[in-house]
Amino acid sequence: MYAKSGSMDDAHRMSNSMPSQSVVSLTAMILGHMKCGQGQDALELFEQMQQEVVQPNSVTFVAVLNACARVGAVEVGRHVHEQIIQSGCESDVFVRSSLVDMYAKCGSLEDALRVFIHV
């Protein structure tokens, strides 16, 4: 609720008070940062999520790819793409669309086309 309303300080306080983080709570925080235009903060939270060994899901990947597109972090996006392949989420239509979008917005049109035509 705090993240959706753009109150990221309150969202972080609430999140930090939780006994453990889940993919749902961390993805909500990443989405909150994106809603507030804080793409770099979203990527930093994704990195923290990985250090805490919380496995991302397709919704997480879409949010992180959007953050990569927003800040032009194509190398981070490529690393996330590798994780997507390893997780088996590559066939998810929303993930694939986000991959195409991220590569295109970051100026890597060959990669965008490669993802787009991959069947």
C-alpha positions as MATLAB code, in Angstrom:
seq = 'MYAKSGSMDDAHRMSNSMPSQSVVSLTAMILGHMKCGQGQDALELFEQMQQEVVQPNSVTFVAVLNACARVGAVEVGRHVHEQIIQSGCESDVFVRSSLVDMYAKCGSLEDALRVFIHV';
ca = [
       0.000    0.000    0.000;
       2.781    2.452    0.897;
       4.766    1.605   -2.244;
       1.705    1.931   -4.473;
       0.933    5.335   -3.009;
       4.513    6.508   -3.609;
       5.479    6.710    0.060;
       8.737    4.800   -0.301;
      10.154    5.828    3.082;
       7.132    4.308    4.825;
       7.285    1.284    2.517;
      10.938    0.701    3.441;
      10.195    1.067    7.152;
       7.403   -1.490    6.894;
       9.475   -3.825    4.748;
      12.451   -3.650    7.117;
      10.214   -4.500   10.071;
       9.112   -7.773    8.452;
      10.746  -10.898    9.904;
      11.655  -12.098    6.402;
      11.373  -10.840    2.873;
       9.491  -12.692    0.169;
       9.505  -12.364   -3.587;
       6.101  -10.674   -3.310;
       7.174   -8.008   -0.798;
      10.446   -7.256   -2.575;
       8.777   -7.105   -5.990;
       6.198   -4.682   -4.556;
       9.058   -2.495   -3.369;
      10.774   -2.641   -6.773;
       7.488   -1.674   -8.445;
       7.071    1.167   -5.938;
      10.473    2.556   -6.841;
       9.537    2.370  -10.510;
       6.251    4.181   -9.865;
       8.238    6.962   -8.183;
      10.706    7.185  -11.084;
      13.513    5.654   -9.031;
      14.890    3.126  -11.504;
      18.354    2.986   -9.947;
      16.860    2.319   -6.500;
      14.789   -0.489   -8.036;
      17.949   -2.070   -9.462;
      19.755   -1.754   -6.130;
      16.853   -3.472   -4.388;
      16.948   -6.261   -6.986;
      20.647   -6.730   -6.236;
      19.846   -6.905   -2.510;
      17.116   -9.439   -3.289;
      19.673  -11.670   -4.984;
      22.096  -11.366   -2.086;
      19.303  -12.529    0.217;
      18.760  -15.484   -2.136;
      15.137  -14.628   -2.868;
      14.254  -16.090   -6.261;
      12.655  -13.580   -8.626;
       9.492  -14.481  -10.528;
       8.201  -13.261  -13.874;
       6.642  -10.140  -12.305;
       9.977   -9.295  -10.695;
      11.782   -9.730  -14.001;
       9.328   -7.436  -15.809;
       9.800   -4.746  -13.145;
      13.598   -5.025  -13.237;
      13.725   -4.939  -17.034;
      11.614   -1.786  -16.950;
      14.089   -0.287  -14.470;
      16.969   -1.208  -16.786;
      15.173    0.465  -19.690;
      14.478    3.585  -17.645;
      18.104    4.113  -16.591;
      19.748    2.689  -19.725;
      21.420   -0.187  -17.894;
      21.804   -2.566  -20.838;
      24.592   -4.609  -19.199;
      22.460   -5.194  -16.114;
      19.613   -6.082  -18.474;
      21.797   -8.658  -20.224;
      22.644  -10.230  -16.881;
      18.938  -10.293  -15.966;
      18.234  -11.884  -19.366;
      20.637  -14.704  -18.463;
      18.794  -15.196  -15.178;
      15.479  -15.263  -17.022;
      16.750  -18.042  -19.274;
      18.042  -20.014  -16.275;
      14.745  -19.597  -14.422;
      12.633  -20.791  -17.331;
      10.658  -17.528  -17.499;
      11.812  -16.704  -21.025;
       8.604  -18.046  -22.580;
       6.414  -15.677  -20.520;
       4.938  -13.190  -23.003;
       5.234  -10.261  -20.562;
       8.877  -11.061  -19.835;
       9.673  -11.376  -23.552;
       7.937   -8.082  -24.309;
       9.877   -6.406  -21.512;
      13.127   -7.824  -22.874;
      12.396   -6.417  -26.342;
      11.437   -3.065  -24.799;
      14.522   -2.904  -22.597;
      16.953   -3.735  -25.404;
      15.258   -1.279  -27.783;
      15.200    1.577  -25.258;
      18.841    0.929  -24.412;
      19.760    1.148  -28.106;
      20.576   -2.521  -28.608;
      18.252   -3.135  -31.531;
      19.983   -6.346  -32.629;
      19.317   -7.900  -29.222;
      15.720   -6.640  -29.302;
      15.191   -8.247  -32.703;
      16.852  -11.481  -31.581;
      14.463  -11.755  -28.606;
      11.495  -10.755  -30.779;
      12.040  -13.411  -33.450;
      13.153  -16.178  -31.071;
      10.496  -18.856  -31.105;
];
